[in-house]
Amino acid sequence: MTDTQTTPVKEKRQRALRGRVVSNKMDKTVLVQVDRRVKHPLYGKIIIRSRKYQAHDEENQYNEGDIVEIAEGRPISRNKSWHVVRLVTPARI
């Protein structure tokens, strides 16, 4: 086998979520609330389930009310293993 042949490396797909910044009071951390719309198993009504994630914000640039996209990464602290990728829409003042 020659050294010029390389096997393609399969990239690992990152989970990405979109949510609203609920709190930015911590240093380099924002609290992002992600809402999901699910159908109730018995009654069939659409209900909203929400969960909050702590995401890393290096420059402290995101404010409350901003819609941001977060991606999963390596653990940064006990509760923080997500980081903010980009700002989708800024908060209305």
URRA-V160146 format. One record per backbone hydrogen bond with DSSP energy under -1.0 kcal/mol. NH is the residue of the N-H (numbers start at 1). CO is the residue of the C=O. E is the energy in kcal/mol with one decimal. If there is no record, write none. Layout:
BEGIN
NH&CO&E / NH&CO&E
END
This chain:
BEGIN
17&70&-2.7 / 19&68&-2.4 / 20&33&-2.2 / 21&66&-2.7 / 22&31&-3.5 / 23&31&-1.2 / 30&55&-2.5 / 31&23&-2.8 / 32&53&-3.2 / 33&20&-3.0 / 34&51&-3.2 / 36&49&-3.6 / 38&47&-2.7 / 40&45&-2.8 / 44&40&-1.3 / 47&38&-3.2 / 49&36&-2.9 / 51&34&-1.9 / 53&32&-3.0 / 55&30&-2.9 / 56&82&-2.4 / 57&28&-2.1 / 65&21&-2.8 / 66&63&-1.7 / 67&89&-2.9 / 68&19&-2.7 / 69&86&-2.4 / 70&17&-2.9 / 71&83&-2.5 / 72&15&-2.1 / 73&81&-2.7 / 76&80&-3.3 / 77&80&-1.5 / 83&71&-2.3 / 84&56&-2.1 / 85&69&-3.2 / 86&69&-1.1 / 88&67&-2.6 / 89&67&-1.4
END
